[in-house]
Amino acid sequence: MESLKRKGIVPAALALLIALSAGLALMVKSAPAEEAQKSEAVQLNVNITLADNLAALKGKTVTVDLAAGQEMTGTVKDVKNGLLHLEKLAGKEFYDALVVIEDISAVELRVRKQ
């Protein structure tokens, strides 16, 4: 151990460990801040159509309640031609869905922070 101290390896290793820890701490702190900024921009608007509301939520996670009583949760990928493309469905890995917008009775999404 003494020979390592003389060569400066121990102080260099400690300096590297401290630098890596500081970098990791900065990365962890920046992720929630970015997510908070994204969630603040989410709004629903009764002055536009359901399709336009869904299009404005592109990239956001929503739950749609269907007239048949079914519920689907996923990320809005696209809205076109009367269809909603949901990706990353909750509870179903590797699944997407196309939902007929006319069959949607409600849209639920998280708009407030806890």
PyMOL CGO cylinders between C-alpha atoms (Angstrom):
from pymol import cmd
from pymol.cgo import CYLINDER

trace = [
    CYLINDER, 0.00, 0.00, 0.00, 2.90, 2.33, 0.81, 0.3, 1, 1, 1, 1, 1, 1,
    CYLINDER, 2.90, 2.33, 0.81, 4.37, 1.85, -2.65, 0.3, 1, 1, 1, 1, 1, 1,
    CYLINDER, 4.37, 1.85, -2.65, 1.00, 2.77, -4.21, 0.3, 1, 1, 1, 1, 1, 1,
    CYLINDER, 1.00, 2.77, -4.21, 0.81, 5.97, -2.15, 0.3, 1, 1, 1, 1, 1, 1,
    CYLINDER, 0.81, 5.97, -2.15, 4.30, 6.97, -3.28, 0.3, 1, 1, 1, 1, 1, 1,
    CYLINDER, 4.30, 6.97, -3.28, 3.37, 6.53, -6.91, 0.3, 1, 1, 1, 1, 1, 1,
    CYLINDER, 3.37, 6.53, -6.91, 0.26, 8.71, -6.50, 0.3, 1, 1, 1, 1, 1, 1,
    CYLINDER, 0.26, 8.71, -6.50, -2.19, 6.00, -7.58, 0.3, 1, 1, 1, 1, 1, 1,
    CYLINDER, -2.19, 6.00, -7.58, -4.38, 6.18, -4.47, 0.3, 1, 1, 1, 1, 1, 1,
    CYLINDER, -4.38, 6.18, -4.47, -4.94, 9.97, -4.64, 0.3, 1, 1, 1, 1, 1, 1,
    CYLINDER, -4.94, 9.97, -4.64, -5.61, 9.75, -8.39, 0.3, 1, 1, 1, 1, 1, 1,
    CYLINDER, -5.61, 9.75, -8.39, -8.13, 6.94, -7.88, 0.3, 1, 1, 1, 1, 1, 1,
    CYLINDER, -8.13, 6.94, -7.88, -9.88, 8.94, -5.15, 0.3, 1, 1, 1, 1, 1, 1,
    CYLINDER, -9.88, 8.94, -5.15, -10.03, 12.03, -7.39, 0.3, 1, 1, 1, 1, 1, 1,
    CYLINDER, -10.03, 12.03, -7.39, -11.52, 9.94, -10.21, 0.3, 1, 1, 1, 1, 1, 1,
    CYLINDER, -11.52, 9.94, -10.21, -14.12, 8.42, -7.88, 0.3, 1, 1, 1, 1, 1, 1,
    CYLINDER, -14.12, 8.42, -7.88, -15.16, 11.88, -6.62, 0.3, 1, 1, 1, 1, 1, 1,
    CYLINDER, -15.16, 11.88, -6.62, -15.43, 13.22, -10.18, 0.3, 1, 1, 1, 1, 1, 1,
    CYLINDER, -15.43, 13.22, -10.18, -17.57, 10.28, -11.31, 0.3, 1, 1, 1, 1, 1, 1,
    CYLINDER, -17.57, 10.28, -11.31, -19.85, 10.64, -8.27, 0.3, 1, 1, 1, 1, 1, 1,
    CYLINDER, -19.85, 10.64, -8.27, -20.36, 14.35, -8.95, 0.3, 1, 1, 1, 1, 1, 1,
    CYLINDER, -20.36, 14.35, -8.95, -21.18, 13.66, -12.61, 0.3, 1, 1, 1, 1, 1, 1,
    CYLINDER, -21.18, 13.66, -12.61, -23.71, 10.99, -11.68, 0.3, 1, 1, 1, 1, 1, 1,
    CYLINDER, -23.71, 10.99, -11.68, -25.36, 13.31, -9.16, 0.3, 1, 1, 1, 1, 1, 1,
    CYLINDER, -25.36, 13.31, -9.16, -25.77, 16.00, -11.83, 0.3, 1, 1, 1, 1, 1, 1,
    CYLINDER, -25.77, 16.00, -11.83, -27.33, 13.51, -14.27, 0.3, 1, 1, 1, 1, 1, 1,
    CYLINDER, -27.33, 13.51, -14.27, -29.83, 12.30, -11.67, 0.3, 1, 1, 1, 1, 1, 1,
    CYLINDER, -29.83, 12.30, -11.67, -30.87, 15.84, -10.74, 0.3, 1, 1, 1, 1, 1, 1,
    CYLINDER, -30.87, 15.84, -10.74, -31.39, 17.00, -14.35, 0.3, 1, 1, 1, 1, 1, 1,
    CYLINDER, -31.39, 17.00, -14.35, -33.77, 14.17, -15.36, 0.3, 1, 1, 1, 1, 1, 1,
    CYLINDER, -33.77, 14.17, -15.36, -36.64, 15.10, -12.98, 0.3, 1, 1, 1, 1, 1, 1,
    CYLINDER, -36.64, 15.10, -12.98, -36.28, 18.78, -13.91, 0.3, 1, 1, 1, 1, 1, 1,
    CYLINDER, -36.28, 18.78, -13.91, -36.73, 17.96, -17.60, 0.3, 1, 1, 1, 1, 1, 1,
    CYLINDER, -36.73, 17.96, -17.60, -39.77, 15.78, -16.82, 0.3, 1, 1, 1, 1, 1, 1,
    CYLINDER, -39.77, 15.78, -16.82, -41.32, 18.56, -14.72, 0.3, 1, 1, 1, 1, 1, 1,
    CYLINDER, -41.32, 18.56, -14.72, -40.97, 21.01, -17.61, 0.3, 1, 1, 1, 1, 1, 1,
    CYLINDER, -40.97, 21.01, -17.61, -42.63, 18.57, -19.99, 0.3, 1, 1, 1, 1, 1, 1,
    CYLINDER, -42.63, 18.57, -19.99, -45.55, 17.88, -17.66, 0.3, 1, 1, 1, 1, 1, 1,
    CYLINDER, -45.55, 17.88, -17.66, -46.28, 21.58, -17.07, 0.3, 1, 1, 1, 1, 1, 1,
    CYLINDER, -46.28, 21.58, -17.07, -47.10, 22.11, -20.75, 0.3, 1, 1, 1, 1, 1, 1,
    CYLINDER, -47.10, 22.11, -20.75, -49.90, 19.50, -20.73, 0.3, 1, 1, 1, 1, 1, 1,
    CYLINDER, -49.90, 19.50, -20.73, -53.36, 20.99, -21.02, 0.3, 1, 1, 1, 1, 1, 1,
    CYLINDER, -53.36, 20.99, -21.02, -56.77, 19.93, -22.21, 0.3, 1, 1, 1, 1, 1, 1,
    CYLINDER, -56.77, 19.93, -22.21, -58.80, 22.35, -24.32, 0.3, 1, 1, 1, 1, 1, 1,
    CYLINDER, -58.80, 22.35, -24.32, -62.59, 22.16, -24.64, 0.3, 1, 1, 1, 1, 1, 1,
    CYLINDER, -62.59, 22.16, -24.64, -62.52, 24.63, -27.54, 0.3, 1, 1, 1, 1, 1, 1,
    CYLINDER, -62.52, 24.63, -27.54, -60.96, 22.11, -29.95, 0.3, 1, 1, 1, 1, 1, 1,
    CYLINDER, -60.96, 22.11, -29.95, -61.92, 18.62, -31.07, 0.3, 1, 1, 1, 1, 1, 1,
    CYLINDER, -61.92, 18.62, -31.07, -60.97, 15.43, -29.28, 0.3, 1, 1, 1, 1, 1, 1,
    CYLINDER, -60.97, 15.43, -29.28, -58.65, 14.56, -32.18, 0.3, 1, 1, 1, 1, 1, 1,
    CYLINDER, -58.65, 14.56, -32.18, -56.89, 17.93, -31.87, 0.3, 1, 1, 1, 1, 1, 1,
    CYLINDER, -56.89, 17.93, -31.87, -56.55, 17.47, -28.10, 0.3, 1, 1, 1, 1, 1, 1,
    CYLINDER, -56.55, 17.47, -28.10, -55.01, 14.04, -28.66, 0.3, 1, 1, 1, 1, 1, 1,
    CYLINDER, -55.01, 14.04, -28.66, -52.66, 15.40, -31.35, 0.3, 1, 1, 1, 1, 1, 1,
    CYLINDER, -52.66, 15.40, -31.35, -51.47, 18.06, -28.88, 0.3, 1, 1, 1, 1, 1, 1,
    CYLINDER, -51.47, 18.06, -28.88, -50.64, 15.24, -26.43, 0.3, 1, 1, 1, 1, 1, 1,
    CYLINDER, -50.64, 15.24, -26.43, -48.19, 13.56, -28.81, 0.3, 1, 1, 1, 1, 1, 1,
    CYLINDER, -48.19, 13.56, -28.81, -45.49, 11.86, -26.78, 0.3, 1, 1, 1, 1, 1, 1,
    CYLINDER, -45.49, 11.86, -26.78, -47.53, 11.98, -23.55, 0.3, 1, 1, 1, 1, 1, 1,
    CYLINDER, -47.53, 11.98, -23.55, -49.01, 9.03, -21.69, 0.3, 1, 1, 1, 1, 1, 1,
    CYLINDER, -49.01, 9.03, -21.69, -52.82, 8.97, -21.72, 0.3, 1, 1, 1, 1, 1, 1,
    CYLINDER, -52.82, 8.97, -21.72, -55.60, 6.63, -20.74, 0.3, 1, 1, 1, 1, 1, 1,
    CYLINDER, -55.60, 6.63, -20.74, -58.56, 6.43, -23.11, 0.3, 1, 1, 1, 1, 1, 1,
    CYLINDER, -58.56, 6.43, -23.11, -61.90, 5.07, -21.98, 0.3, 1, 1, 1, 1, 1, 1,
    CYLINDER, -61.90, 5.07, -21.98, -63.78, 3.42, -24.80, 0.3, 1, 1, 1, 1, 1, 1,
    CYLINDER, -63.78, 3.42, -24.80, -67.56, 3.42, -25.24, 0.3, 1, 1, 1, 1, 1, 1,
    CYLINDER, -67.56, 3.42, -25.24, -67.53, -0.38, -24.86, 0.3, 1, 1, 1, 1, 1, 1,
    CYLINDER, -67.53, -0.38, -24.86, -66.18, 0.02, -21.31, 0.3, 1, 1, 1, 1, 1, 1,
    CYLINDER, -66.18, 0.02, -21.31, -62.57, -0.88, -22.12, 0.3, 1, 1, 1, 1, 1, 1,
    CYLINDER, -62.57, -0.88, -22.12, -59.64, 1.24, -20.94, 0.3, 1, 1, 1, 1, 1, 1,
    CYLINDER, -59.64, 1.24, -20.94, -56.26, 1.59, -22.67, 0.3, 1, 1, 1, 1, 1, 1,
    CYLINDER, -56.26, 1.59, -22.67, -53.15, 3.38, -21.44, 0.3, 1, 1, 1, 1, 1, 1,
    CYLINDER, -53.15, 3.38, -21.44, -50.24, 4.23, -23.68, 0.3, 1, 1, 1, 1, 1, 1,
    CYLINDER, -50.24, 4.23, -23.68, -48.16, 6.97, -25.26, 0.3, 1, 1, 1, 1, 1, 1,
    CYLINDER, -48.16, 6.97, -25.26, -49.73, 9.03, -28.04, 0.3, 1, 1, 1, 1, 1, 1,
    CYLINDER, -49.73, 9.03, -28.04, -47.67, 8.40, -31.16, 0.3, 1, 1, 1, 1, 1, 1,
    CYLINDER, -47.67, 8.40, -31.16, -49.92, 9.93, -33.83, 0.3, 1, 1, 1, 1, 1, 1,
    CYLINDER, -49.92, 9.93, -33.83, -53.46, 11.05, -34.64, 0.3, 1, 1, 1, 1, 1, 1,
    CYLINDER, -53.46, 11.05, -34.64, -54.65, 10.85, -38.25, 0.3, 1, 1, 1, 1, 1, 1,
    CYLINDER, -54.65, 10.85, -38.25, -57.71, 9.89, -40.29, 0.3, 1, 1, 1, 1, 1, 1,
    CYLINDER, -57.71, 9.89, -40.29, -59.94, 9.45, -37.24, 0.3, 1, 1, 1, 1, 1, 1,
    CYLINDER, -59.94, 9.45, -37.24, -57.47, 7.09, -35.55, 0.3, 1, 1, 1, 1, 1, 1,
    CYLINDER, -57.47, 7.09, -35.55, -55.31, 7.35, -32.45, 0.3, 1, 1, 1, 1, 1, 1,
    CYLINDER, -55.31, 7.35, -32.45, -52.02, 5.42, -32.50, 0.3, 1, 1, 1, 1, 1, 1,
    CYLINDER, -52.02, 5.42, -32.50, -51.04, 4.45, -28.95, 0.3, 1, 1, 1, 1, 1, 1,
    CYLINDER, -51.04, 4.45, -28.95, -47.62, 2.91, -28.37, 0.3, 1, 1, 1, 1, 1, 1,
    CYLINDER, -47.62, 2.91, -28.37, -46.03, 1.28, -25.32, 0.3, 1, 1, 1, 1, 1, 1,
    CYLINDER, -46.03, 1.28, -25.32, -49.33, 0.01, -23.96, 0.3, 1, 1, 1, 1, 1, 1,
    CYLINDER, -49.33, 0.01, -23.96, -49.40, -0.40, -20.19, 0.3, 1, 1, 1, 1, 1, 1,
    CYLINDER, -49.40, -0.40, -20.19, -49.27, -4.02, -19.09, 0.3, 1, 1, 1, 1, 1, 1,
    CYLINDER, -49.27, -4.02, -19.09, -48.43, -5.24, -22.61, 0.3, 1, 1, 1, 1, 1, 1,
    CYLINDER, -48.43, -5.24, -22.61, -44.79, -5.20, -23.64, 0.3, 1, 1, 1, 1, 1, 1,
    CYLINDER, -44.79, -5.20, -23.64, -44.08, -4.58, -27.31, 0.3, 1, 1, 1, 1, 1, 1,
    CYLINDER, -44.08, -4.58, -27.31, -47.71, -3.72, -28.14, 0.3, 1, 1, 1, 1, 1, 1,
    CYLINDER, -47.71, -3.72, -28.14, -49.24, -0.75, -29.96, 0.3, 1, 1, 1, 1, 1, 1,
    CYLINDER, -49.24, -0.75, -29.96, -52.90, -0.02, -30.69, 0.3, 1, 1, 1, 1, 1, 1,
    CYLINDER, -52.90, -0.02, -30.69, -55.00, 1.88, -33.21, 0.3, 1, 1, 1, 1, 1, 1,
    CYLINDER, -55.00, 1.88, -33.21, -58.11, 3.31, -31.60, 0.3, 1, 1, 1, 1, 1, 1,
    CYLINDER, -58.11, 3.31, -31.60, -61.06, 4.77, -33.50, 0.3, 1, 1, 1, 1, 1, 1,
    CYLINDER, -61.06, 4.77, -33.50, -61.45, 8.27, -32.09, 0.3, 1, 1, 1, 1, 1, 1,
    CYLINDER, -61.45, 8.27, -32.09, -65.27, 8.11, -32.36, 0.3, 1, 1, 1, 1, 1, 1,
    CYLINDER, -65.27, 8.11, -32.36, -65.19, 5.16, -29.92, 0.3, 1, 1, 1, 1, 1, 1,
    CYLINDER, -65.19, 5.16, -29.92, -63.41, 7.19, -27.21, 0.3, 1, 1, 1, 1, 1, 1,
    CYLINDER, -63.41, 7.19, -27.21, -65.73, 8.37, -24.44, 0.3, 1, 1, 1, 1, 1, 1,
    CYLINDER, -65.73, 8.37, -24.44, -63.06, 9.97, -22.22, 0.3, 1, 1, 1, 1, 1, 1,
    CYLINDER, -63.06, 9.97, -22.22, -59.35, 10.82, -22.10, 0.3, 1, 1, 1, 1, 1, 1,
    CYLINDER, -59.35, 10.82, -22.10, -57.44, 10.77, -18.84, 0.3, 1, 1, 1, 1, 1, 1,
    CYLINDER, -57.44, 10.77, -18.84, -53.95, 12.13, -18.30, 0.3, 1, 1, 1, 1, 1, 1,
    CYLINDER, -53.95, 12.13, -18.30, -51.75, 13.39, -15.54, 0.3, 1, 1, 1, 1, 1, 1,
    CYLINDER, -51.75, 13.39, -15.54, -51.56, 17.18, -15.58, 0.3, 1, 1, 1, 1, 1, 1,
    CYLINDER, -51.56, 17.18, -15.58, -50.42, 18.02, -12.06, 0.3, 1, 1, 1, 1, 1, 1,
    CYLINDER, -50.42, 18.02, -12.06, -47.32, 17.15, -10.08, 0.3, 1, 1, 1, 1, 1, 1,
    CYLINDER, -47.32, 17.15, -10.08, -47.65, 15.18, -6.88, 0.3, 1, 1, 1, 1, 1, 1,
]
cmd.load_cgo(trace, "trace")
